[in-house]
C-alpha cells in the first residue's frame, strides 16, 4: 500500500471514529461536514467542469466548500468527501487542475471514508459475490459509484482485479434500472441537482428577516426558490417580519430632507 493510501485510510478511520460513524453508510454528507468541521458547504449552480472547491479565509477563520449541482449524485458525494480530505489534511496550497500527491491522497480519503472495505465485507457477508447483483447492492447501500464500490470489494478480497476491470463500463443508472431501484436513484438525482446554501447562512438570513432587516426575496435568492414559496413556508412556520417602531429612532438619526418649494406659486398673490 502506498504512503498516500495509508495516510488516507488512517485519516478516514479517525474521522469515522471521532464522529461515531462506525461502519454505516453516510447519507447526509453535507450536514456531517458542517457539523464536524464548522465549514460552510453549498451546492451551487456552476459550469459542469467545476466539480468542487475549498476556500479559506484565515482572517475570519472560516472555510467554505462549494460543489456543483449535478444529476450524478455519486460523483457529487465523492467530490464532497474529496474536499473534506483536503481540509482534514490541511492542504492549503492545492493547485487547480493539477493531479499532485495531495489530490491523489484526497481521492483515496474519499473512497475510504464513503466505503471502508471492512464495512463492505460486513455488509455482504460470506459467499460468492462476483456478480452485478452484489455490486448493485453495494452501490445502493453506500451511495458510491460502481468503480469505487468495485475497488472497495477488491480491497476486501471479495473480487479480484480482473473483475474490477470487467466492471469499468458499468454505470449507476444501469444498475438501478436492472435491479429495480430507479425510483431511489431518481430521488438522489433530484437532491444532488438542487441548489443548497449553507445552513448557517440561511439561519442567519431568516433571523434577519424576522427582525425586519431583509426581505423574503433575499432568502428566496439564496435558496434558488420562488419568493411566494418561501413566504408561504415562513408564514406556515409562524415567522413574520417585525414592524419597525418609531420609538426605535432618535430625531438626530433621521435623514436630512431638502424640499424645493420654488415651483409652487405664491398663494398670497392673486392673479
C-alpha positions in Angstrom: 0.0 0.0 0.0 1.4 3.4 -1.0 2.0 6.2 1.5 -0.9 8.2 0.2 -3.2 5.2 0.5 -2.1 4.5 4.1 -2.5 8.1 5.2 -5.9 8.4 3.6 -7.2 5.2 5.1 -5.9 6.2 8.6 -7.4 9.7 8.4 -10.8 8.3 7.2 -10.8 5.8 10.0 -10.0 8.5 12.5 -12.8 10.7 11.2 -15.3 7.9 11.4 -14.4 7.1 15.0 -14.4 10.8 16.0 -17.9 11.2 14.6 -19.4 8.0 15.8 -20.0 6.7 12.3 -18.9 3.1 12.8 -19.2 1.2 9.5 -22.5 2.7 8.5 -23.1 4.5 5.2 -23.0 8.3 5.3 -26.2 9.7 3.9 -26.3 13.5 4.5 -22.6 14.1 3.9 -23.1 17.9 3.6 -24.6 18.2 7.1 -21.9 15.9 8.5 -19.2 18.1 7.1 -20.8 21.3 8.5 -21.3 19.8 12.0 -17.8 18.1 12.2 -15.7 20.9 10.8 -17.7 24.1 11.2 -17.3 24.8 7.5 -20.0 26.3 5.3 -21.0 23.9 2.5 -23.1 24.9 -0.5 -24.4 23.2 -3.7 -24.1 25.8 -6.4 -25.2 26.4 -10.0 -21.8 26.4 -11.7 -20.4 25.1 -15.1 -20.2 21.4 -15.4 -16.4 21.3 -15.4 -16.3 22.9 -11.9 -16.9 20.0 -9.7 -15.8 21.4 -6.3 -13.5 23.7 -4.4 -12.5 24.8 -0.9 -11.7 28.3 0.1 -10.3 29.5 3.4 -10.2 33.0 5.0 -7.5 33.0 7.7 -8.5 36.5 8.9 -12.1 35.4 9.7 -11.1 31.8 10.4 -13.8 30.5 8.0 -13.7 27.8 5.3 -16.2 27.4 2.5 -16.8 24.2 0.4 -18.7 24.6 -2.8 -19.8 21.8 -5.1 -21.7 21.8 -8.4 -25.3 20.7 -8.6 -25.4 17.7 -10.8 -27.6 14.8 -11.9 -24.8 12.4 -10.8 -25.3 12.1 -7.0 -22.5 9.6 -6.5 -20.0 11.9 -8.2 -21.1 14.8 -6.0 -20.7 12.8 -2.8 -17.2 11.8 -3.9 -16.3 15.4 -4.6 -17.6 16.5 -1.1 -15.6 13.7 0.6 -12.5 14.7 -1.5 -12.8 18.4 -0.4 -13.2 17.2 3.2 -10.0 15.3 2.8 -8.2 18.5 1.8 -9.5 20.2 4.9 -8.5 17.4 7.3 -5.0 17.1 5.8 -4.8 20.9 5.8 -3.9 21.1 2.1 -3.8 24.8 1.7 -1.7 25.0 -1.5 -3.7 22.8 -3.9 -3.3 23.9 -7.5 -6.5 23.8 -9.6 -6.4 21.1 -12.3 -3.1 19.6 -11.1 -3.1 15.9 -10.1 -0.4 16.1 -7.5 0.1 14.0 -4.3 -2.5 15.9 -2.4 -5.2 15.3 -5.0 -4.4 11.6 -5.1 -4.5 11.4 -1.4 -7.8 13.3 -1.2 -9.3 10.8 -3.7 -8.2 7.9 -1.6 -9.6 9.5 1.5 -12.9 9.9 -0.1 -13.1 6.2 -1.0 -12.0 5.0 2.4 -14.5 7.4 4.1 -17.5 6.6 2.0 -17.0 2.9 1.7 -14.4 1.3 4.0 -13.6 -2.2 2.7 -14.2 -3.7 6.1 -17.7 -2.3 6.0 -18.3 -3.9 2.6 -17.2 -7.3 3.9 -19.5 -7.0 6.8 -22.4 -5.9 4.6 -22.1 -8.6 2.0 -21.1 -11.4 4.4 -19.8 -14.8 3.3 -20.4 -16.2 -0.2 -19.6 -15.6 -3.8 -20.2 -12.0 -4.7 -18.7 -11.8 -8.1 -22.0 -10.7 -9.6 -23.6 -7.4 -10.8 -26.3 -8.0 -8.2 -23.7 -7.8 -5.4 -22.2 -4.7 -7.0 -25.6 -3.1 -7.2 -26.3 -3.8 -3.6 -23.0 -2.2 -2.5 -23.5 0.9 -4.7 -27.1 1.4 -3.4 -26.2 0.8 0.2 -23.1 3.0 0.4 -24.2 5.5 -2.4 -20.9 5.4 -4.3 -20.0 4.9 -8.0 -19.7 1.3 -9.3 -16.0 1.9 -9.8 -15.4 3.0 -6.2 -17.5 0.1 -5.0 -15.5 -2.4 -7.1 -12.2 -1.1 -5.7 -13.5 -1.5 -2.1 -14.7 -5.0 -2.9 -11.3 -5.8 -4.3 -9.6 -4.4 -1.2 -11.9 -6.6 0.9 -10.7 -9.6 -1.2 -14.3 -10.2 -2.3 -13.4 -9.9 -6.0 -10.1 -9.8 -8.0 -8.7 -7.1 -10.2 -9.9 -8.9 -13.3 -13.5 -8.5 -12.1 -12.8 -4.8 -11.3 -11.6 -4.3 -14.9 -14.6 -6.1 -16.3 -17.0 -3.7 -14.4 -15.3 -0.5 -15.6 -18.1 0.4 -18.0 -20.9 -0.2 -15.6 -22.9 2.9 -14.6 -25.1 3.6 -11.6 -28.2 4.2 -13.8 -27.5 0.8 -15.4 -27.5 -1.0 -12.1 -30.5 1.0 -10.8 -32.6 0.0 -13.8 -31.5 -3.6 -13.9 -32.0 -4.3 -10.2 -35.2 -2.3 -9.6 -34.1 0.9 -7.7 -34.6 3.5 -10.4 -37.0 5.5 -8.3 -34.5 5.6 -5.5 -31.8 6.8 -7.8 -34.2 9.5 -9.3 -34.7 10.8 -5.8 -31.0 11.0 -5.2 -30.6 12.9 -8.5 -33.3 15.4 -7.6 -31.5 16.1 -4.3 -28.0 16.4 -5.9 -29.3 18.7 -8.6 -30.8 21.2 -6.2 -29.2 24.4 -5.0 -28.4 24.1 -1.3 -26.9 27.1 0.6 -25.0 26.7 3.8 -27.4 26.1 6.7 -25.8 28.7 9.0 -26.2 31.3 6.2 -29.9 30.5 5.8 -30.5 30.5 9.6 -28.9 34.0 9.8 -31.0 35.2 6.9 -34.2 34.0 8.4 -33.3 35.7 11.7 -32.6 38.9 9.8 -36.0 38.6 8.0 -37.8 38.1 11.4 -36.1 41.3 12.6 -37.4 43.2 9.6 -33.9 43.8 8.2 -34.2 41.9 4.9 -36.9 40.8 2.6 -38.1 37.3 1.8 -36.7 37.8 -1.7 -33.2 37.6 -0.3 -33.9 34.2 1.3 -35.5 33.1 -1.9 -32.5 34.1 -4.0 -30.1 32.3 -1.6 -32.2 29.1 -1.8 -33.0 29.4 -5.5 -36.7 29.3 -4.9 -39.7 31.5 -5.9 -40.4 34.2 -3.3 -44.0 33.2 -2.9 -43.0 29.7 -1.9 -40.5 31.0 0.6 -43.1 33.4 2.0 -45.6 30.5 2.4 -43.0 28.4 4.3 -42.2 31.3 6.6 -45.8 32.1 7.3 -46.6 28.4 8.0 -43.7 28.4 10.4 -45.1 31.5 12.1 -42.2 33.7 11.1 -43.2 37.2 10.1 -41.0 40.3 9.9 -41.1 42.7 12.8 -42.6 46.1 12.1 -40.2 49.0 13.0 -41.2 51.1 16.0 -40.9 54.9 15.8 -39.6 54.7 19.4 -36.5 52.9 18.0 -35.4 56.1 16.2 -34.0 59.4 17.6 -34.7 62.6 15.7 -31.0 63.0 15.0 -30.9 59.7 13.3 -33.5 60.8 10.6 -32.0 61.8 7.3 -31.9 65.5 6.2 -34.5 66.2 3.6 -34.2 69.2 1.2 -37.6 70.4 -0.1 -37.6 72.6 -3.1 -40.7 74.9 -3.0 -39.6 77.2 -5.8 -42.0 75.6 -8.2 -45.0 76.5 -6.1 -47.0 79.6 -6.8 -47.3 82.2 -4.1 -50.9 81.7 -2.8 -50.9 85.3 -1.5 -50.5 86.8 -5.0 -53.9 86.8 -6.7 -53.9 86.6 -10.5 
